[in-house]
Amino acid sequence: MDYQKILDELANGKLEKYEVDPQTAFDFQTALRAYGKRQNITGRALRGGKIIYTRAEASD
């Protein structure tokens, strides 16, 4: 899985959201922690362990 591409698309607004299953959550979190623009991405936990990541709203 190319998490770098997914993170770039989330941060740039090309991808509206990305859903992560519990089985891949650790790998995605590892990629997110190493990502330079991680402050532009936010996650929301759902029941069952899924997480939906979206672009963070700008705080002007």
N, CA, C and O atoms as a Maestro MAE file, in Angstrom:
{
 s_m_m2io_version
 :::
 2.0.0
}

f_m_ct {
 s_m_title
 :::
 protein
 m_atom[240] {
  # First column is atom index #
  i_m_mmod_type
  r_m_x_coord
  r_m_y_coord
  r_m_z_coord
  i_m_residue_number
  s_m_chain_name
  s_m_pdb_residue_name
  s_m_pdb_atom_name
  i_m_atomic_number
  :::
  1 25 0.857 -1.182 0.000 1 A "MET " " N  " 7
  2 3 0.000 0.000 0.000 1 A "MET " " CA " 6
  3 2 0.897 1.238 0.000 1 A "MET " " C  " 6
  4 15 1.852 1.322 0.773 1 A "MET " " O  " 8
  5 25 0.588 2.180 -0.858 2 A "ASP " " N  " 7
  6 3 1.371 3.411 -0.960 2 A "ASP " " CA " 6
  7 2 0.750 4.491 -0.068 2 A "ASP " " C  " 6
  8 15 0.015 5.360 -0.538 2 A "ASP " " O  " 8
  9 25 1.064 4.412 1.229 3 A "TYR " " N  " 7
  10 3 0.496 5.363 2.181 3 A "TYR " " CA " 6
  11 2 0.985 6.783 1.926 3 A "TYR " " C  " 6
  12 15 0.257 7.738 2.198 3 A "TYR " " O  " 8
  13 25 2.189 6.940 1.415 4 A "GLN " " N  " 7
  14 3 2.723 8.272 1.113 4 A "GLN " " CA " 6
  15 2 1.819 8.981 0.105 4 A "GLN " " C  " 6
  16 15 1.500 10.157 0.278 4 A "GLN " " O  " 8
  17 25 1.414 8.281 -0.929 5 A "LYS " " N  " 7
  18 3 0.535 8.862 -1.946 5 A "LYS " " CA " 6
  19 2 -0.821 9.206 -1.343 5 A "LYS " " C  " 6
  20 15 -1.371 10.271 -1.621 5 A "LYS " " O  " 8
  21 25 -1.355 8.323 -0.529 6 A "ILE " " N  " 7
  22 3 -2.646 8.570 0.111 6 A "ILE " " CA " 6
  23 2 -2.556 9.796 1.014 6 A "ILE " " C  " 6
  24 15 -3.447 10.645 0.994 6 A "ILE " " O  " 8
  25 25 -1.498 9.897 1.799 7 A "LEU " " N  " 7
  26 3 -1.323 11.049 2.688 7 A "LEU " " CA " 6
  27 2 -1.168 12.343 1.896 7 A "LEU " " C  " 6
  28 15 -1.726 13.370 2.281 7 A "LEU " " O  " 8
  29 25 -0.418 12.307 0.797 8 A "ASP " " N  " 7
  30 3 -0.285 13.491 -0.060 8 A "ASP " " CA " 6
  31 2 -1.641 13.926 -0.594 8 A "ASP " " C  " 6
  32 15 -1.966 15.114 -0.581 8 A "ASP " " O  " 8
  33 25 -2.432 12.969 -1.064 9 A "GLU " " N  " 7
  34 3 -3.742 13.291 -1.623 9 A "GLU " " CA " 6
  35 2 -4.698 13.817 -0.551 9 A "GLU " " C  " 6
  36 15 -5.505 14.704 -0.830 9 A "GLU " " O  " 8
  37 25 -4.620 13.289 0.659 10 A "LEU " " N  " 7
  38 3 -5.440 13.818 1.760 10 A "LEU " " CA " 6
  39 2 -5.028 15.244 2.105 10 A "LEU " " C  " 6
  40 15 -5.882 16.123 2.229 10 A "LEU " " O  " 8
  41 25 -3.740 15.479 2.260 11 A "ALA " " N  " 7
  42 3 -3.239 16.799 2.655 11 A "ALA " " CA " 6
  43 2 -3.524 17.857 1.600 11 A "ALA " " C  " 6
  44 15 -3.754 19.020 1.930 11 A "ALA " " O  " 8
  45 25 -3.510 17.456 0.330 12 A "ASN " " N  " 7
  46 3 -3.737 18.411 -0.758 12 A "ASN " " CA " 6
  47 2 -5.195 18.544 -1.155 12 A "ASN " " C  " 6
  48 15 -5.517 19.358 -2.020 12 A "ASN " " O  " 8
  49 25 -6.084 17.774 -0.553 13 A "GLY " " N  " 7
  50 3 -7.500 17.863 -0.850 13 A "GLY " " CA " 6
  51 2 -7.936 17.074 -2.074 13 A "GLY " " C  " 6
  52 15 -9.092 17.173 -2.484 13 A "GLY " " O  " 8
  53 25 -7.051 16.302 -2.659 14 A "LYS " " N  " 7
  54 3 -7.422 15.488 -3.821 14 A "LYS " " CA " 6
  55 2 -8.246 14.273 -3.406 14 A "LYS " " C  " 6
  56 15 -9.042 13.756 -4.190 14 A "LYS " " O  " 8
  57 25 -8.053 13.829 -2.182 15 A "LEU " " N  " 7
  58 3 -8.795 12.702 -1.630 15 A "LEU " " CA " 6
  59 2 -9.611 13.232 -0.461 15 A "LEU " " C  " 6
  60 15 -9.060 13.826 0.467 15 A "LEU " " O  " 8
  61 25 -10.919 13.018 -0.503 16 A "GLU " " N  " 7
  62 3 -11.807 13.559 0.525 16 A "GLU " " CA " 6
  63 2 -11.626 12.868 1.870 16 A "GLU " " C  " 6
  64 15 -11.572 13.518 2.915 16 A "GLU " " O  " 8
  65 25 -11.531 11.522 1.829 17 A "LYS " " N  " 7
  66 3 -11.344 10.772 3.066 17 A "LYS " " CA " 6
  67 2 -10.691 9.438 2.754 17 A "LYS " " C  " 6
  68 15 -10.705 8.971 1.615 17 A "LYS " " O  " 8
  69 25 -10.115 8.830 3.793 18 A "TYR " " N  " 7
  70 3 -9.507 7.519 3.667 18 A "TYR " " CA " 6
  71 2 -9.839 6.726 4.916 18 A "TYR " " C  " 6
  72 15 -9.565 7.168 6.032 18 A "TYR " " O  " 8
  73 25 -10.426 5.564 4.730 19 A "GLU " " N  " 7
  74 3 -10.840 4.727 5.851 19 A "GLU " " CA " 6
  75 2 -9.812 3.624 6.090 19 A "GLU " " C  " 6
  76 15 -9.406 2.920 5.165 19 A "GLU " " O  " 8
  77 25 -9.404 3.492 7.341 20 A "VAL " " N  " 7
  78 3 -8.397 2.505 7.726 20 A "VAL " " CA " 6
  79 2 -9.056 1.443 8.603 20 A "VAL " " C  " 6
  80 15 -9.737 1.762 9.578 20 A "VAL " " O  " 8
  81 25 -8.845 0.185 8.247 21 A "ASP " " N  " 7
  82 3 -9.347 -0.935 9.041 21 A "ASP " " CA " 6
  83 2 -8.398 -1.205 10.201 21 A "ASP " " C  " 6
  84 15 -7.228 -0.827 10.151 21 A "ASP " " O  " 8
  85 25 -8.904 -1.862 11.250 22 A "PRO " " N  " 7
  86 3 -8.031 -2.166 12.393 22 A "PRO " " CA " 6
  87 2 -6.790 -2.972 12.014 22 A "PRO " " C  " 6
  88 15 -5.746 -2.828 12.649 22 A "PRO " " O  " 8
  89 25 -6.889 -3.814 10.989 23 A "GLN " " N  " 7
  90 3 -5.759 -4.652 10.596 23 A "GLN " " CA " 6
  91 2 -4.607 -3.840 10.007 23 A "GLN " " C  " 6
  92 15 -3.454 -4.260 10.103 23 A "GLN " " O  " 8
  93 25 -4.891 -2.699 9.408 24 A "THR " " N  " 7
  94 3 -3.852 -1.887 8.783 24 A "THR " " CA " 6
  95 2 -3.580 -0.577 9.536 24 A "THR " " C  " 6
  96 15 -2.773 0.242 9.094 24 A "THR " " O  " 8
  97 25 -4.254 -0.387 10.666 25 A "ALA " " N  " 7
  98 3 -4.146 0.878 11.402 25 A "ALA " " CA " 6
  99 2 -2.716 1.162 11.864 25 A "ALA " " C  " 6
  100 15 -2.256 2.300 11.774 25 A "ALA " " O  " 8
  101 25 -2.015 0.151 12.353 26 A "PHE " " N  " 7
  102 3 -0.653 0.373 12.846 26 A "PHE " " CA " 6
  103 2 0.270 0.817 11.717 26 A "PHE " " C  " 6
  104 15 1.047 1.756 11.888 26 A "PHE " " O  " 8
  105 25 0.194 0.153 10.569 27 A "ASP " " N  " 7
  106 3 1.034 0.522 9.429 27 A "ASP " " CA " 6
  107 2 0.724 1.941 8.949 27 A "ASP " " C  " 6
  108 15 1.634 2.703 8.622 27 A "ASP " " O  " 8
  109 25 -0.561 2.291 8.908 28 A "PHE " " N  " 7
  110 3 -0.927 3.638 8.473 28 A "PHE " " CA " 6
  111 2 -0.440 4.672 9.475 28 A "PHE " " C  " 6
  112 15 0.066 5.722 9.079 28 A "PHE " " O  " 8
  113 25 -0.586 4.393 10.769 29 A "GLN " " N  " 7
  114 3 -0.124 5.325 11.801 29 A "GLN " " CA " 6
  115 2 1.385 5.546 11.720 29 A "GLN " " C  " 6
  116 15 1.862 6.663 11.922 29 A "GLN " " O  " 8
  117 25 2.123 4.502 11.431 30 A "THR " " N  " 7
  118 3 3.569 4.622 11.281 30 A "THR " " CA " 6
  119 2 3.909 5.563 10.131 30 A "THR " " C  " 6
  120 15 4.787 6.416 10.259 30 A "THR " " O  " 8
  121 25 3.213 5.406 9.009 31 A "ALA " " N  " 7
  122 3 3.439 6.284 7.858 31 A "ALA " " CA " 6
  123 2 3.011 7.715 8.174 31 A "ALA " " C  " 6
  124 15 3.680 8.664 7.768 31 A "ALA " " O  " 8
  125 25 1.906 7.876 8.892 32 A "LEU " " N  " 7
  126 3 1.416 9.207 9.243 32 A "LEU " " CA " 6
  127 2 2.394 9.939 10.159 32 A "LEU " " C  " 6
  128 15 2.624 11.136 9.986 32 A "LEU " " O  " 8
  129 25 2.962 9.244 11.119 33 A "ARG " " N  " 7
  130 3 3.926 9.876 12.045 33 A "ARG " " CA " 6
  131 2 5.169 10.361 11.322 33 A "ARG " " C  " 6
  132 15 5.772 11.358 11.720 33 A "ARG " " O  " 8
  133 25 5.554 9.668 10.269 34 A "ALA " " N  " 7
  134 3 6.738 10.053 9.502 34 A "ALA " " CA " 6
  135 2 6.429 11.090 8.434 34 A "ALA " " C  " 6
  136 15 7.345 11.619 7.806 34 A "ALA " " O  " 8
  137 25 5.152 11.388 8.219 35 A "TYR " " N  " 7
  138 3 4.732 12.303 7.159 35 A "TYR " " CA " 6
  139 2 4.970 13.748 7.583 35 A "TYR " " C  " 6
  140 15 4.611 14.134 8.695 35 A "TYR " " O  " 8
  141 25 5.564 14.540 6.715 36 A "GLY " " N  " 7
  142 3 5.931 15.914 7.034 36 A "GLY " " CA " 6
  143 2 4.770 16.867 7.250 36 A "GLY " " C  " 6
  144 15 4.900 17.836 7.998 36 A "GLY " " O  " 8
  145 25 3.638 16.611 6.609 37 A "LYS " " N  " 7
  146 3 2.487 17.509 6.723 37 A "LYS " " CA " 6
  147 2 1.365 16.877 7.537 37 A "LYS " " C  " 6
  148 15 0.191 17.098 7.240 37 A "LYS " " O  " 8
  149 25 1.706 16.097 8.554 38 A "ARG " " N  " 7
  150 3 0.673 15.368 9.282 38 A "ARG " " CA " 6
  151 2 -0.309 16.273 10.019 38 A "ARG " " C  " 6
  152 15 -1.413 15.839 10.347 38 A "ARG " " O  " 8
  153 25 0.072 17.519 10.283 39 A "GLN " " N  " 7
  154 3 -0.846 18.451 10.942 39 A "GLN " " CA " 6
  155 2 -2.013 18.813 10.028 39 A "GLN " " C  " 6
  156 15 -3.005 19.375 10.492 39 A "GLN " " O  " 8
  157 25 -1.910 18.499 8.736 40 A "ASN " " N  " 7
  158 3 -2.980 18.777 7.783 40 A "ASN " " CA " 6
  159 2 -3.994 17.644 7.708 40 A "ASN " " C  " 6
  160 15 -4.959 17.735 6.950 40 A "ASN " " O  " 8
  161 25 -3.794 16.583 8.478 41 A "ILE " " N  " 7
  162 3 -4.650 15.409 8.415 41 A "ILE " " CA " 6
  163 2 -5.188 15.104 9.805 41 A "ILE " " C  " 6
  164 15 -4.452 15.153 10.791 41 A "ILE " " O  " 8
  165 25 -6.466 14.790 9.875 42 A "THR " " N  " 7
  166 3 -7.079 14.452 11.152 42 A "THR " " CA " 6
  167 2 -7.815 13.127 11.018 42 A "THR " " C  " 6
  168 15 -8.300 12.777 9.943 42 A "THR " " O  " 8
  169 25 -7.891 12.397 12.127 43 A "GLY " " N  " 7
  170 3 -8.560 11.109 12.123 43 A "GLY " " CA " 6
  171 2 -9.716 11.090 13.095 43 A "GLY " " C  " 6
  172 15 -9.699 11.759 14.128 43 A "GLY " " O  " 8
  173 25 -10.735 10.301 12.738 44 A "ARG " " N  " 7
  174 3 -11.899 10.147 13.610 44 A "ARG " " CA " 6
  175 2 -12.156 8.658 13.773 44 A "ARG " " C  " 6
  176 15 -12.403 7.951 12.796 44 A "ARG " " O  " 8
  177 25 -12.097 8.186 15.014 45 A "ALA " " N  " 7
  178 3 -12.293 6.762 15.300 45 A "ALA " " CA " 6
  179 2 -13.779 6.420 15.253 45 A "ALA " " C  " 6
  180 15 -14.630 7.175 15.723 45 A "ALA " " O  " 8
  181 25 -14.057 5.264 14.675 46 A "LEU " " N  " 7
  182 3 -15.416 4.750 14.602 46 A "LEU " " CA " 6
  183 2 -15.520 3.490 15.450 46 A "LEU " " C  " 6
  184 15 -14.508 2.928 15.871 46 A "LEU " " O  " 8
  185 25 -16.729 3.058 15.693 47 A "ARG " " N  " 7
  186 3 -16.928 1.800 16.404 47 A "ARG " " CA " 6
  187 2 -16.361 0.663 15.575 47 A "ARG " " C  " 6
  188 15 -16.426 0.683 14.346 47 A "ARG " " O  " 8
  189 25 -15.818 -0.304 16.240 48 A "GLY " " N  " 7
  190 3 -15.256 -1.448 15.553 48 A "GLY " " CA " 6
  191 2 -13.795 -1.280 15.198 48 A "GLY " " C  " 6
  192 15 -13.201 -2.181 14.606 48 A "GLY " " O  " 8
  193 25 -13.196 -0.146 15.545 49 A "GLY " " N  " 7
  194 3 -11.773 0.054 15.321 49 A "GLY " " CA " 6
  195 2 -11.389 0.745 14.032 49 A "GLY " " C  " 6
  196 15 -10.205 0.987 13.799 49 A "GLY " " O  " 8
  197 25 -12.354 1.072 13.186 50 A "LYS " " N  " 7
  198 3 -12.028 1.780 11.949 50 A "LYS " " CA " 6
  199 2 -11.744 3.247 12.250 50 A "LYS " " C  " 6
  200 15 -12.273 3.813 13.206 50 A "LYS " " O  " 8
  201 25 -10.908 3.847 11.423 51 A "ILE " " N  " 7
  202 3 -10.583 5.267 11.550 51 A "ILE " " CA " 6
  203 2 -10.748 5.906 10.187 51 A "ILE " " C  " 6
  204 15 -10.286 5.368 9.180 51 A "ILE " " O  " 8
  205 25 -11.413 7.064 10.155 52 A "ILE " " N  " 7
  206 3 -11.553 7.813 8.909 52 A "ILE " " CA " 6
  207 2 -10.664 9.043 9.007 52 A "ILE " " C  " 6
  208 15 -10.807 9.864 9.914 52 A "ILE " " O  " 8
  209 25 -9.746 9.153 8.058 53 A "TYR " " N  " 7
  210 3 -8.840 10.298 7.995 53 A "TYR " " CA " 6
  211 2 -9.326 11.266 6.932 53 A "TYR " " C  " 6
  212 15 -9.732 10.861 5.843 53 A "TYR " " O  " 8
  213 25 -9.279 12.553 7.262 54 A "THR " " N  " 7
  214 3 -9.665 13.607 6.337 54 A "THR " " CA " 6
  215 2 -8.673 14.746 6.454 54 A "THR " " C  " 6
  216 15 -7.827 14.774 7.347 54 A "THR " " O  " 8
  217 25 -8.797 15.677 5.536 55 A "ARG " " N  " 7
  218 3 -7.966 16.892 5.598 55 A "ARG " " CA " 6
  219 2 -8.450 17.749 6.745 55 A "ARG " " C  " 6
  220 15 -9.652 17.961 6.903 55 A "ARG " " O  " 8
  221 25 -7.530 18.242 7.541 56 A "ALA " " N  " 7
  222 3 -7.871 19.092 8.688 56 A "ALA " " CA " 6
  223 2 -8.334 20.452 8.173 56 A "ALA " " C  " 6
  224 15 -7.849 20.944 7.154 56 A "ALA " " O  " 8
  225 25 -9.262 21.037 8.883 57 A "GLU " " N  " 7
  226 3 -9.738 22.368 8.534 57 A "GLU " " CA " 6
  227 2 -8.675 23.395 8.857 57 A "GLU " " C  " 6
  228 15 -7.988 23.291 9.873 57 A "GLU " " O  " 8
  229 25 -8.541 24.383 7.999 58 A "ALA " " N  " 7
  230 3 -7.573 25.468 8.237 58 A "ALA " " CA " 6
  231 2 -8.036 26.304 9.413 58 A "ALA " " C  " 6
  232 15 -9.223 26.605 9.540 58 A "ALA " " O  " 8
  233 25 -7.099 26.680 10.276 59 A "SER " " N  " 7
  234 3 -7.433 27.506 11.441 59 A "SER " " CA " 6
  235 2 -6.814 28.884 11.272 59 A "SER " " C  " 6
  236 15 -5.715 29.153 11.755 59 A "SER " " O  " 8
  237 25 -7.542 29.753 10.575 60 A "ASP " " N  " 7
  238 3 -7.055 31.119 10.326 60 A "ASP " " CA " 6
  239 2 -7.587 32.080 11.356 60 A "ASP " " C  " 6
  240 15 -7.283 33.271 11.305 60 A "ASP " " O  " 8
  :::
 }
 m_bond[239] {
  # First column is bond index #
  i_m_from
  i_m_to
  i_m_order
  :::
  1 1 2 1
  2 2 3 1
  3 3 4 2
  4 3 5 1
  5 5 6 1
  6 6 7 1
  7 7 8 2
  8 7 9 1
  9 9 10 1
  10 10 11 1
  11 11 12 2
  12 11 13 1
  13 13 14 1
  14 14 15 1
  15 15 16 2
  16 15 17 1
  17 17 18 1
  18 18 19 1
  19 19 20 2
  20 19 21 1
  21 21 22 1
  22 22 23 1
  23 23 24 2
  24 23 25 1
  25 25 26 1
  26 26 27 1
  27 27 28 2
  28 27 29 1
  29 29 30 1
  30 30 31 1
  31 31 32 2
  32 31 33 1
  33 33 34 1
  34 34 35 1
  35 35 36 2
  36 35 37 1
  37 37 38 1
  38 38 39 1
  39 39 40 2
  40 39 41 1
  41 41 42 1
  42 42 43 1
  43 43 44 2
  44 43 45 1
  45 45 46 1
  46 46 47 1
  47 47 48 2
  48 47 49 1
  49 49 50 1
  50 50 51 1
  51 51 52 2
  52 51 53 1
  53 53 54 1
  54 54 55 1
  55 55 56 2
  56 55 57 1
  57 57 58 1
  58 58 59 1
  59 59 60 2
  60 59 61 1
  61 61 62 1
  62 62 63 1
  63 63 64 2
  64 63 65 1
  65 65 66 1
  66 66 67 1
  67 67 68 2
  68 67 69 1
  69 69 70 1
  70 70 71 1
  71 71 72 2
  72 71 73 1
  73 73 74 1
  74 74 75 1
  75 75 76 2
  76 75 77 1
  77 77 78 1
  78 78 79 1
  79 79 80 2
  80 79 81 1
  81 81 82 1
  82 82 83 1
  83 83 84 2
  84 83 85 1
  85 85 86 1
  86 86 87 1
  87 87 88 2
  88 87 89 1
  89 89 90 1
  90 90 91 1
  91 91 92 2
  92 91 93 1
  93 93 94 1
  94 94 95 1
  95 95 96 2
  96 95 97 1
  97 97 98 1
  98 98 99 1
  99 99 100 2
  100 99 101 1
  101 101 102 1
  102 102 103 1
  103 103 104 2
  104 103 105 1
  105 105 106 1
  106 106 107 1
  107 107 108 2
  108 107 109 1
  109 109 110 1
  110 110 111 1
  111 111 112 2
  112 111 113 1
  113 113 114 1
  114 114 115 1
  115 115 116 2
  116 115 117 1
  117 117 118 1
  118 118 119 1
  119 119 120 2
  120 119 121 1
  121 121 122 1
  122 122 123 1
  123 123 124 2
  124 123 125 1
  125 125 126 1
  126 126 127 1
  127 127 128 2
  128 127 129 1
  129 129 130 1
  130 130 131 1
  131 131 132 2
  132 131 133 1
  133 133 134 1
  134 134 135 1
  135 135 136 2
  136 135 137 1
  137 137 138 1
  138 138 139 1
  139 139 140 2
  140 139 141 1
  141 141 142 1
  142 142 143 1
  143 143 144 2
  144 143 145 1
  145 145 146 1
  146 146 147 1
  147 147 148 2
  148 147 149 1
  149 149 150 1
  150 150 151 1
  151 151 152 2
  152 151 153 1
  153 153 154 1
  154 154 155 1
  155 155 156 2
  156 155 157 1
  157 157 158 1
  158 158 159 1
  159 159 160 2
  160 159 161 1
  161 161 162 1
  162 162 163 1
  163 163 164 2
  164 163 165 1
  165 165 166 1
  166 166 167 1
  167 167 168 2
  168 167 169 1
  169 169 170 1
  170 170 171 1
  171 171 172 2
  172 171 173 1
  173 173 174 1
  174 174 175 1
  175 175 176 2
  176 175 177 1
  177 177 178 1
  178 178 179 1
  179 179 180 2
  180 179 181 1
  181 181 182 1
  182 182 183 1
  183 183 184 2
  184 183 185 1
  185 185 186 1
  186 186 187 1
  187 187 188 2
  188 187 189 1
  189 189 190 1
  190 190 191 1
  191 191 192 2
  192 191 193 1
  193 193 194 1
  194 194 195 1
  195 195 196 2
  196 195 197 1
  197 197 198 1
  198 198 199 1
  199 199 200 2
  200 199 201 1
  201 201 202 1
  202 202 203 1
  203 203 204 2
  204 203 205 1
  205 205 206 1
  206 206 207 1
  207 207 208 2
  208 207 209 1
  209 209 210 1
  210 210 211 1
  211 211 212 2
  212 211 213 1
  213 213 214 1
  214 214 215 1
  215 215 216 2
  216 215 217 1
  217 217 218 1
  218 218 219 1
  219 219 220 2
  220 219 221 1
  221 221 222 1
  222 222 223 1
  223 223 224 2
  224 223 225 1
  225 225 226 1
  226 226 227 1
  227 227 228 2
  228 227 229 1
  229 229 230 1
  230 230 231 1
  231 231 232 2
  232 231 233 1
  233 233 234 1
  234 234 235 1
  235 235 236 2
  236 235 237 1
  237 237 238 1
  238 238 239 1
  239 239 240 2
  :::
 }
}
